[in-house]
Amino acid sequence: MNQHRSKQLMEKKDYDAIVVGSGPNGFSAAIRLQQAGLSVLLLEAKDTIGGGMRTEELTLPGFYHDVCSAVHPMAVGSPFFSTLPLADYGLEFVHSPLAAAHPFDDGTAAFLARSLDDTARALGADEKVYRQLIQPVADYWEEVAADSLGPFSIPRHPLIMARFGLNALRSATAIANRFTTTAARGLWAGMTAHSIQPLTNVASAAIGIILSAVGHRHGWPVPKGGSQSIGKALAAHFTSLGGEIQTGVRVSSLAQLPSHRAVLFDLTPKQLLTVAGDVFSPRYIRQLSGYRYGPGVFKIDWALSGPIPFTAPECRQAATVHLGGTFEEIALSEQCAYDGKLNTAPYVLVSQQSLFDERAPAGKHTAWAYCHVPNGSDVDMTGIIEQQIERFAPGFRDLILAKHIMNPQQMETYNPNYVGGDINGGIIDIRQLYTRPACRISPYRTSAKGVYICSSATPPGGGVHGMCGFHAANTVLKDLF
């Protein structure tokens, strides 16, 4: 046996790579590595795979609720997921007539339609401003996504990215001041509040531009049968490539793992330090310990005897409805959550998937909603959220058959990555936009050789797009294989 072959045998591992966590980023990393011909083991602590992509009967038998993520514009707009044959494994997306709606107290509503023209025209005097802001990104979504949904790097499309960046790096408030109508300002507030940070923050405009643009390009669909369908399709594709999945395995230390050349953690810094902190350098431990988490969410799922009776007809055509009225109201709500204060009229995200996808017994419906609250808050927001819905849909409370509640602490118990209820895996402000979870040449490498992080605590951050895992896997391939 020659010396080279002998060395290969001595270095042989049980697996080339192990991925811990089966959220969208864990699956992306595992699939990308398996595509490259590696032997990959995916470990999941719970008995079912999915991370934030799970659907369960949370309230009553026959009523199926998305436990965490519900509507998926970034899944269909993902540069990596879009290359996978997930439809071959049963994944089907359902589009509501309108992507999203935003009602006001006078019974009218602004909306995000698949058609940019229809959306812009409905904004009246702000049609031109909206077009100038969103159309360049919608028209070149694939180029923008390729350059923005990942680590900081020299853009491959510098002119397109320069135009995007001039607006994306501004605050949501600065962009709102370009609009003159209540409709446009409210619609914009609902989009940008997905960033879960003060709307005065630098770069808080980015998420509003991206979500609007991808809505025009790909829509805001729901997966048929629930978000679990995405996880099932990813799992089926991964195993078809030869990958292995083990559920019910909670990893608490590196010593538990079979031998391997690389391990990728779909965990945020708090959990990563618990599992692997003993192999990290003191400087990296300090960096991870200083990682900042943002506001949490208080979430409710309802079983309903009928559809939510929104006054504005546009709201009955959208799977997603943003509640909060004016830009000023929503900006105040987001500032309060960030400052550790409660708000009695919060920004509320409502998803009514059962209007467009069968999730309940005949004639019945489900609904899903959350508001942003201070990180770790234990205050019961049920009455406040229901009042906010009642404000725009009188009679809503009369339809409630049962409800399931998760406060920020319960969200973290369900998924430890949601620290204090932060579903973005850490605040995505300008300080942590590209330096999450630490300021390093590659955000996916840790200070320990062969140990990587691939969660939403790395660029580009939260959302069911899988790009954190995709870029982490490419880093592993570059480093070790």
N, C-alpha and C positions, 0 to 999 in steps of 0.2 A: 504494500500500500504506500503510495507516494506521500510525501510530507504534507502537501496541500490537502489531500483527501483525509489524512489523519486529523489534521487541525479542524476540518469541517465537522467530523464526527464528535470530536471532543467538545465542540461548541454547540452541538445540536441541542435545541430546546424543545419542550413539549409543544409550545406554540410560538410562532413568530411574534404575534401581538395579542394582547388581551385588552379588551375595552370594558370598562366598568361603568355601567349605566346604559339603559336602553331608551333614552329619550331620542329626539330627532337627531341630535348631534352625535350621540353614541352610535346610532345606526349608520349615520353618514360616514363616520370614521371607519367603522367595521366594514361597510360595503366597499369603500374606496380601497382599503388595504386588501380585502379579499379579491377585488378586481385585479390587483397587481400580482396575484398569485401567491399571497402569503396565507399561512394557516392562522385563522383568527378565532378567538373565543370571546363571546359577548356574555357578560355577567349582569344579572338584574337582581336587586334585593327583593323586590316584590314577587308574588307568584305569577303575575302577568307582566308582559312587556309593555312599553309605551311611554314611560315618563309622564309628560304633560298631555299625552295623546291617549286618553282612556275614556270609555263610555260605560256607565253603570246605571242600574236602577236605584237611584239615590232616594227617591220619594215613595212611590207606589209601584207594585208589580205592573210591568208593561209600559212604564214611563222611563225612557232612556235619556240620560243626561250626560253631557260632556263634563267630566270632572274638572278639567282645567281649560285647555285651549278649545275653541269652538269653531271659529271662522278663519279661513286659511288663505288670505291673499298671497302671503309670502311662500306658502308651500307650492302653489302653482306658478309663482314668479321666481322660484329658486333656480339659479343656474345649474345646481347639481341635481336636485330632485327631478328637474325637467328632462334630464338625460336618462332617467331610470324607467324601465318598462313596468311601472307600478300598476297601470291599468290591466296588465296581464294577470295580476294577482287580485283582481276584484276591486281596485280602488276607483271609485267614480265620484266626481264632484258635481254638486247640484248648485245652480245659480238662481238666486232670487231675481225678480225683475229689476230691482234697484240694488246696488251694492250696499248702500248705507243711507240712512235718513236722519235728519236733525230737526226735531219739532220745536216750535215756539209757542208762547202762551196765547197767541191770537188764532191758533188752529192751523197755521201754515207750517210748511216745513221746507228746508233746503235738502238737497239730496246729492249723492254721488251715484251717477249712472255709469253703466259700461261705456256709454257714448260721452266723450269729452264735450262734444258740441252741445248735447242736451243739457249737461251739467252747467256749462258756462252760460248758455243762453238764459237758463232759469235764474241766474244771479243778476240779471238786469244790468245796472250801471257798472257792475264789477266783472262783466263778462271778459273784457279785454285784459284786466289785471290777472284774472284766473288763468286765462290761456297763456299769458306770458310766463306765469309761474310754473304751471304744470305741464304744458304741452311739450317743451323741449325734453323733459325727462320721460314722459309717456312715449314719445316718438322714438327715443333711443334707450328704452328700458334695458335691453340686453347689454348694451355697452355700459350703462350706468351701474347695473347690477354687478357686472364682472369686475368693475373697478372699485366699487364702494362696499360690497358685501364681503369684506375680508380685512386682513391686516393692512397697515399703512404701507403703501408702495408707490413707485412711479407709475402713474396711470398709463394704460395702453391707449386711451382715447383722451388725450389732454384737453382738447378744445371742448369736448362734450362735458368732461368733468369740471372744467373751469367754470362753465356756465351753471352747472348744478351747484358747485361749491359756493358761488357768490351768494346764492340764496340759502342753501342748506346750513351754512355756518352762521346764519343770523338767528336771532331769537324769534320764537313764534309771535311774540308781541310786536316786534319790528315789522314783520311781514303783515300782520293783521292791520297795522296802521296804513297799509296801502289800500285796503278795502274801505268802502264807504257805506255799504249796506249791512244791516243787521244779519241778513241771511248769509252772506259770504263770510262775515266775521264769525258767526256761530258755527258754520260748517267747518271752517278752518280750525276753530278752537277744538271741536270734537276730534278732528284728525290728529292734531299735534299733542293733545292730552294723552294719546297712547304712549308718549315718551315717559310718562310717570315722573315728571319733574316740573319745577316752576317754568311757566311759559316765557319768563323773562330770561331764562338761561341761554347763553350762547349755544348755537347748534340745535336748539329745541325745534327749529323749523324743519330739520331734516326728515324726521319721521312723518310729518304731515305731507311733505312733498312726495316721499316714497310711497306711502299708502295710497295717496290719491292717484299717482301715476300708475302704480301696479293695478289699481282698481280699473282704470281705463284700459289698460293693456290686457289684463288677465281676469278681472273681476274679483269679487270677494266671496268665494264659494264655501259651502259646507260639504264635508265628506258624507256621502250616502251611508246611512247607518251609524254615523258618529265618528268622532276623531280617532277612535280605536281602529277604524278602517285603515288609516295611514300607517299606524304601527304594524298592523297585521301584514299589510302589503310590503313594507320594508323588511319585516322578518322573513316573509316568504321568499323575497328576492335574495336576501343575504344567505339563507340556507340553501337556495338553489345554486349559489356560487360555491358551496362547500363550507360555509361558515357554520359555527356551532354556537348554540344559545343555551345557557343554563339559568333558570329562574330560581328564586328563593335563596339566593346566595348573597348575603350582606357582607361586603368586604370591609373589614375593620383594620387590616394591616397588610403590608406587602408580603409578609411571611405566609399569608393564606394562599397566595397565588401559585399555580403551577409555574414551572420554569418558562421563561419567555425572554425575548430580546427587547420588547417594548411594551409598556402598559400605558393606556390612555384613559384618563379619568373624565367622565362626563359629570363632574362635580364642581361646585363653586369653592372658593378658597377656604371657607370655614371647614367644610367636610374634608377637603384635600389635606389640610394640616393635620386633621385627626388621623387620617389613614396613613399618610406618608411623610409627615413632618419630621420624623427622625432621620430621614436621609437627605434633607434639604440643608443648604447653607444658612448660617445665621442671617445673612443679608436678605435671602429670598424669604425666609420665615417672617422677617420684619415687613417686607413688602406685602406679603399675603395677609399678614395681621392688620395692615393698614387699609385693606380693601374696603370700600364703602358700599353699603347696601342702601337702597332707596325705600320709598314708601311701600306699604303693603297693600293688600286688597282684602275686602270683605265681600264674600261671594254668597249668593243665594240661588238655589234651583227650585223651581215651582212645578208642581203638577197642577194643571188648570182644566177647568170644565169647558173652556172655549178660548179662542184667540184673544190676545191683548187688544182691548177696544180703543186703540189710538184714535184721537180726533182727526189728525192729519192723514188723509188717505195714503200719502207717500210712505208713511211708516208701516202700513199694512202690506207694502210691497217689498220691504227690505228685511233681510235676515239679521242685519245689524242696525241698531238704533242708538244714537248718542243723545243722552239727556243732560240738560244743564242750561238750556236757554242761550243767553248771550255770551259773547266772548269774555266779558268782564266777570260774569258769574263763574264760568269754568276756570278762568285764570285764578280767581280767588280760591276756588276749591283745591286746585293743584298746589298753590302756595301753602295753604293750610296743612295739607297732608305732609308736605316737605318739612314744614316748621314744627310738626308734632302737635298740631291742633286739629280738632274735629270741626266739621262743617255740616250745618243742618240742611243744606241744599246742594249736595255734592254732584259732581260729574258722574253719571252712571252709564255704563255700557250695558246694553240689553241685546241678547241674542235670542231670536225666536225661530230656531231651526225647524220646528215641527210644522210651520206653515208651508214649508217647501220640501221636507223630507219626513217620512213617516217615523215618528219617534214616540207615539202614544197610541192608546186604544182609539177606535173610531170616534170622531167627534170631540176628542180630548186633545190637549196640547201640553207642551213643556215650554218653559222659559228659563233663561240663564241670565244673571246680571251680577255685576260687581261695581264697587266704588273704591277709590283710592283713600287710604287712611294712613295715619302714622305707623311706621314700622313697628311690628309687634303689638299693636293695639288690641286690647281685649274688650273694647266697647261694642255693644250690640247695635249694629246699624240697620237691623231688619226694618224697623218702623220707618226710618228715614229714607231708605231705598224705596220701600213700597209707596211712601208718600210722593216721592219724586216721579215714580211711574204713574201714580194716580193723577198727578198734576197734568200729565199729557194724555192720559187714558182713563177718564173717569169710569168707575165701575170695575177697575182691575181687581181690587181686593175681593169683590164678591165671587170671583172666579177661582179663587185659590182652594184647592183640594188638600194639598200637603206641601211642605217645603223642607229643604235641606240647607243647612247653614254651615259655612266655614269662615271663621275669622282668621286673621293673619297667623295666629299661633297654631290653629288647626291646619292651615295650609302648609306650614312648615312641618308639622307632624306627618302629614300625608306625603309630602315630598321635601326632604331635608334641603334640597337646593333652593327652595323658596324661603330663604332666611328672613324671618320677621314678616312673611307674606309677600316678599319682593319676587314677583314672577319673572322679572327681567334678569335675574341672576346677578344683581348689582346695578347701581344707578349708571345710566349711560349719558353722563354729562360730558362736557368738553375735557375734563380731567381724566375720565375713564373711557373715552370714546375709542382710542387706539392703544392706550396703555393698560388695558384690562388684561389680566389681573395685576400686572406689574410692568414697570418700564424696562423692557428688554428688547433685544434685537428681534427675537421671535417671541410673541406672547404665548405660544403653544408649548415651548420648551420650559421645563423647570430647571432648577439648579442641579438636579440629579440625572445622570446619564440614563437614558432609556425610560424616563418617567415624563409623561406629557399630560397636558390639560386640554380638553376639547369641548368644554361646556360653554354655556351662554355667558360665562365670565370672561370669555375671550372674544375678540372681534369676529363678526360684527355685532354680537350681543343677542338679546332675546328674540324669540319668534320661531315658528316652526318652518325653518328653511334649511337646516342642516349644514349651513356654510361654516360654522365654527368647527364642526367635526371634519368636514371636507378639507379645510386648510390645515388642521392639525395632522390629519393622516398624510397629507402631502409633505409636511415637515418631517414626519417619521420616515417616509420613503426616501427623502433626500438625505437624512442623517445616517440611517442605518442600513438601508437596503438598495 
